[in-house]
Amino acid sequence: MENKTHLVDEITGHRRMRRNRKADWTRRLVQENRLAVDDLIWPIFLIPGTGIVEPIPAMPGVNRMTVDKAVEAAKEAADLGIPALATFPNIEMELRDETGSNSLEKNNLINLASAAIKKAVPNIGVITDVALDPFTSHGHDGILRGNEIVNDETVEQVARAAVYQADAGADIIAPSEMMDGRIGAIRHALDAAGHQSVGIMSYATKFTSAFYGPYREAISTGGLLKGDKKTYYIDPANGTEAVRDAALDVEEGADMLMVKPGLPYLDICWRLKEAFGLPTFAYQVSGEYAMIKAAAANGWIDGDKVMLETLLAFKRAGCDGILTYFAMDVARHLAKK
């Protein structure tokens, strides 16, 4: 045994990685990344009416909520220390049209929710999206003219919508529609309306992904979508293009960058953080969430451990925070810990 130990020391040069792993206290002492409640943004889904909490079948544990229930949820989230919510509306079908005109209604569902949440829970951040897909009859993120999602007309509309959202109390505008020039246009519109303090979290690299299915069920666009979104989302094969796209958003005034989806694109998270140094976020999207929940429900994985491991992976990849449907579960877990 002594000779074998000597041989190992000769091979390793006395460098033994297990020394720092030998006890709980040493493992905690040298841990490089930690997940905290401060890293969490909780996406929530809104529906019209009052007093309704409506489960989403494809996303077990996630509900659509009326504004009054969203306010209650925001209070609970704030009590757990979650810094911010991201709101997504599921509006009535009769309000959806080719241009997504309801996005320009000052008292639309998303703006009513922002105002109510900020009034009741002023210490929680509200992040809103100006993409048109919840408002269009065709399910696209922009205005459809013939067979084309028109860029400049869409940009003009989302910039106007951003001002209304800021007027209603949104702290951060997070445009996800991936039109060229949108960040600069939104920044100009916000500043001109006196909203210089409202930030922009750009969906800087949003990929044409198969992971969005449950989300489209949540906002009732899955059955509406005509064609696909390949002319404005990024090809999953293109990492360098994604960095170039993000660089344009940085030039136009983005305050924060987001990568969507999350786990399949950890390399992009790392590249953006290294390239630009801006606060960088990942969106652990509905498909990622649903897979973990389904596997856990079947007993194939330990759901809580996988939940925490995947979120820690975002931190290791350079993310400053994560949009995740697990936010409340994680916050409760961390509070107990």
C-alpha positions in Angstrom: 0.0 0.0 0.0 2.8 2.4 0.9 4.6 1.8 -2.5 1.3 2.3 -4.3 0.7 5.6 -2.5 4.2 6.7 -3.3 3.6 5.8 -7.0 0.4 7.9 -7.0 2.3 10.9 -5.6 4.9 10.5 -8.3 2.2 10.5 -10.9 0.2 13.4 -9.5 3.2 15.5 -8.3 1.5 15.6 -4.9 -1.5 17.5 -6.4 -4.6 15.8 -5.1 -7.9 17.5 -6.1 -9.8 15.5 -3.5 -8.2 17.4 -0.6 -10.6 20.3 -1.1 -13.5 17.9 -1.4 -12.9 15.9 1.8 -15.5 17.7 4.1 -18.6 19.7 3.8 -16.8 22.8 5.2 -14.0 22.7 2.6 -16.5 22.1 -0.3 -18.4 25.2 0.8 -15.2 27.2 1.3 -14.0 26.6 -2.3 -17.4 26.6 -4.1 -17.0 28.8 -7.1 -20.7 29.6 -7.9 -23.8 29.9 -5.8 -27.5 30.2 -6.6 -29.3 32.8 -4.5 -32.8 34.2 -4.5 -31.4 37.4 -5.9 -30.7 35.5 -9.2 -34.4 34.8 -9.9 -36.9 36.4 -12.2 -40.4 34.8 -12.1 -42.4 34.7 -15.4 -46.1 34.8 -14.8 -49.1 34.5 -17.1 -52.1 36.8 -17.0 -55.7 36.3 -18.1 -58.7 38.6 -18.0 -61.3 38.5 -15.2 -61.1 38.3 -11.5 -60.5 35.6 -8.9 -59.2 33.0 -11.4 -56.1 30.8 -11.1 -56.1 28.5 -14.2 -53.6 25.6 -14.4 -51.6 25.2 -17.6 -51.6 21.4 -18.5 -48.2 21.4 -20.3 -46.5 23.2 -17.4 -47.4 21.4 -14.2 -47.4 23.9 -11.2 -47.7 26.9 -13.5 -50.9 28.9 -13.7 -52.5 31.7 -15.6 -53.8 34.3 -13.2 -56.2 37.3 -13.3 -54.6 40.6 -12.2 -55.9 40.4 -8.6 -54.4 36.9 -8.2 -51.2 38.1 -9.9 -51.0 40.9 -7.2 -51.3 38.2 -4.5 -48.6 36.2 -6.2 -46.3 39.2 -6.5 -46.7 39.9 -2.7 -45.7 36.3 -2.0 -42.7 36.5 -4.4 -41.5 39.7 -2.8 -41.8 38.2 0.7 -39.5 35.4 -0.5 -37.0 37.9 -1.8 -37.5 37.4 -5.5 -36.3 40.7 -7.2 -38.6 40.8 -10.2 -41.5 39.3 -12.2 -41.9 39.1 -16.0 -45.5 39.3 -17.1 -47.0 37.7 -20.2 -50.7 38.2 -21.2 -53.2 35.7 -22.6 -55.8 38.0 -24.0 -59.2 37.3 -25.5 -59.2 36.0 -29.0 -61.6 38.8 -30.2 -59.0 41.3 -29.2 -56.3 39.8 -31.5 -55.8 41.0 -35.0 -53.3 41.1 -37.9 -51.3 44.0 -36.4 -51.6 43.2 -32.7 -53.3 46.6 -32.1 -54.3 45.8 -28.5 -50.6 46.2 -27.6 -51.2 49.9 -28.0 -54.2 50.1 -25.6 -53.1 51.9 -22.5 -55.3 49.8 -20.3 -54.6 46.4 -21.9 -54.1 43.4 -19.7 -50.4 43.7 -19.4 -50.5 47.4 -18.4 -53.3 46.8 -15.9 -51.2 44.2 -14.3 -48.1 46.4 -14.1 -50.0 49.2 -12.5 -51.7 47.0 -10.0 -48.5 45.1 -9.0 -46.5 48.3 -8.7 -49.2 49.9 -6.5 -49.5 46.9 -4.2 -45.9 45.7 -4.2 -43.7 48.7 -5.1 -40.5 46.9 -4.0 -40.7 44.2 -6.7 -39.5 44.8 -10.3 -41.8 44.4 -13.2 -40.4 43.4 -16.6 -42.6 43.5 -19.6 -42.3 42.3 -23.2 -43.4 44.3 -26.2 -43.4 41.4 -28.7 -46.8 41.2 -30.6 -47.4 37.5 -30.5 -49.9 37.6 -27.6 -51.8 40.2 -29.5 -51.8 39.0 -33.1 -54.3 36.7 -34.8 -51.5 34.8 -36.6 -49.2 34.2 -33.6 -46.2 36.0 -35.0 -44.1 38.5 -32.9 -44.5 41.2 -35.5 -46.9 42.7 -38.0 -47.7 40.3 -40.9 -48.1 41.8 -44.4 -48.8 39.1 -46.9 -46.2 36.5 -46.1 -43.7 38.8 -44.5 -43.2 40.0 -41.0 -42.4 43.6 -41.7 -39.5 44.9 -39.7 -39.8 48.7 -39.5 -43.5 48.9 -39.0 -43.2 46.4 -36.2 -40.4 48.4 -34.6 -42.5 51.6 -34.7 -45.3 49.8 -33.0 -43.3 48.0 -30.3 -41.6 51.3 -29.4 -45.0 53.0 -28.9 -46.1 50.0 -26.8 -43.0 50.3 -24.7 -43.9 53.8 -23.7 -47.4 52.7 -22.6 -45.9 49.9 -20.6 -43.5 52.3 -18.9 -46.4 54.7 -18.2 -48.2 51.8 -16.5 -45.2 51.1 -14.2 -42.9 48.7 -16.0 -39.4 49.0 -14.7 -37.7 47.1 -17.5 -38.8 46.7 -21.1 -37.7 43.3 -22.5 -38.3 43.2 -26.2 -38.3 39.7 -27.6 -39.6 40.1 -31.1 -36.0 40.2 -32.6 -36.7 42.9 -35.2 -33.6 44.9 -36.4 -33.2 48.3 -34.8 -35.7 47.8 -32.0 -33.4 48.5 -29.1 -32.4 51.9 -30.4 -36.0 52.8 -31.3 -37.3 51.8 -27.9 -34.6 53.7 -26.1 -35.4 56.8 -28.1 -39.1 56.5 -27.5 -38.7 55.9 -23.7 -36.3 58.9 -23.3 -38.6 61.2 -25.3 -41.5 60.2 -23.0 -39.5 61.0 -19.9 -38.7 57.4 -19.0 -34.9 57.7 -18.9 -34.8 55.4 -15.8 -36.7 52.5 -17.4 -34.2 49.9 -18.5 -34.0 47.6 -21.5 -33.3 43.9 -21.2 -32.8 42.8 -24.7 -33.7 39.3 -25.8 -30.4 39.6 -27.6 -30.2 36.0 -28.8 -33.5 34.4 -29.2 -33.2 31.2 -31.2 -35.6 29.3 -33.5 -36.1 26.7 -30.9 -38.4 23.7 -30.4 -38.4 24.4 -26.6 -41.2 27.0 -26.7 -44.2 24.8 -27.2 -45.7 24.9 -23.6 -45.3 28.7 -23.6 -47.3 29.0 -26.7 -50.0 27.0 -25.0 -49.9 29.3 -22.0 -50.6 32.4 -24.1 -52.8 30.5 -26.6 -50.8 31.2 -29.7 -49.8 27.6 -30.6 -52.8 26.9 -32.8 -52.6 30.4 -34.4 -49.1 30.4 -35.8 -48.9 30.6 -39.5 -45.6 29.3 -40.8 -42.6 29.6 -38.5 -40.3 32.3 -37.1 -37.1 31.5 -38.9 -37.0 34.9 -40.7 -36.4 36.8 -37.5 -35.2 34.4 -34.8 -31.6 33.1 -34.9 -30.7 29.7 -36.3 -29.7 27.3 -33.4 -26.5 26.5 -35.4 -25.2 30.0 -35.4 -23.2 31.1 -32.4 -21.2 33.9 -34.1 -24.3 35.4 -35.6 -25.8 35.5 -32.1 -22.9 37.4 -30.8 -23.1 39.9 -33.7 -26.8 40.3 -33.0 -26.1 41.0 -29.4 -23.4 43.5 -30.3 -25.9 45.6 -32.2 -28.2 45.7 -29.2 -25.4 46.8 -27.0 -24.5 49.6 -29.4 -28.2 50.7 -29.5 -28.4 51.0 -25.7 -29.4 47.7 -24.1 -28.8 47.7 -20.4 -29.0 43.9 -20.0 -28.8 41.0 -22.4 -30.8 37.8 -22.4 -30.2 34.4 -24.0 -33.3 32.3 -24.9 -33.7 29.3 -24.5 -31.2 28.7 -21.7 -29.7 25.3 -21.1 -29.1 24.4 -24.7 -27.2 27.7 -25.2 -24.9 27.9 -22.2 -22.0 28.6 -24.6 -23.8 31.7 -25.8 -24.3 32.9 -22.3 -20.6 32.6 -21.7 -19.7 34.3 -25.0 -22.0 37.3 -24.4 -20.7 37.8 -20.8 -17.1 37.6 -22.0 -17.6 39.8 -25.0 -19.7 42.7 -23.5 -19.6 42.4 -19.7 -23.2 43.6 -19.4 -25.6 42.0 -16.9 -26.5 38.7 -18.7 -29.6 36.6 -18.2 -30.9 33.3 -19.4 -34.5 32.3 -19.9 -35.1 28.7 -18.8 -38.0 28.3 -21.1 -41.2 26.3 -20.9 -39.9 23.3 -22.7 -36.9 23.0 -20.3 -39.3 23.3 -17.4 -41.8 20.8 -18.7 -39.1 18.2 -19.4 -37.8 18.4 -15.8 -41.3 18.2 -14.4 -42.3 15.3 -16.6 -39.2 13.3 -15.8 -39.6 13.9 -12.1 -43.3 12.9 -12.2 -42.3 9.6 -13.7 -39.6 9.0 -11.1 -36.8 9.1 -13.6 -34.9 12.0 -12.0 -34.9 13.8 -8.6 -36.8 16.9 -9.7 -35.5 19.3 -7.0 -31.9 18.3 -7.5 -32.1 18.7 -11.3 -33.9 22.0 -10.9 -31.1 23.4 -8.8 -28.3 21.8 -10.9 -29.6 23.4 -14.1 -30.0 26.8 -12.5 -26.5 26.6 -11.1 -25.3 25.8 -14.6 -26.5 29.3 -15.7 -24.4 30.9 -13.0 -21.4 28.9 -14.0 -21.9 30.0 -17.6 -21.6 33.7 -16.5 -25.3 34.6 -16.0 -26.2 37.2 -13.5 -29.7 35.8 -13.2 -32.3 33.5 -14.6 -35.9 33.8 -15.7 -37.4 30.5 -14.5 -40.8 29.1 -13.8 -39.1 27.3 -10.8 -38.5 30.7 -9.2 -41.0 30.3 -6.3 -39.9 26.7 -5.7 -36.3 27.7 -5.6 -36.9 30.7 -3.3 -38.8 28.5 -0.9 -36.0 25.9 -1.0 -33.3 28.5 -0.3 -35.4 30.0 2.5 -35.5 26.6 4.3 -31.8 26.0 3.6 
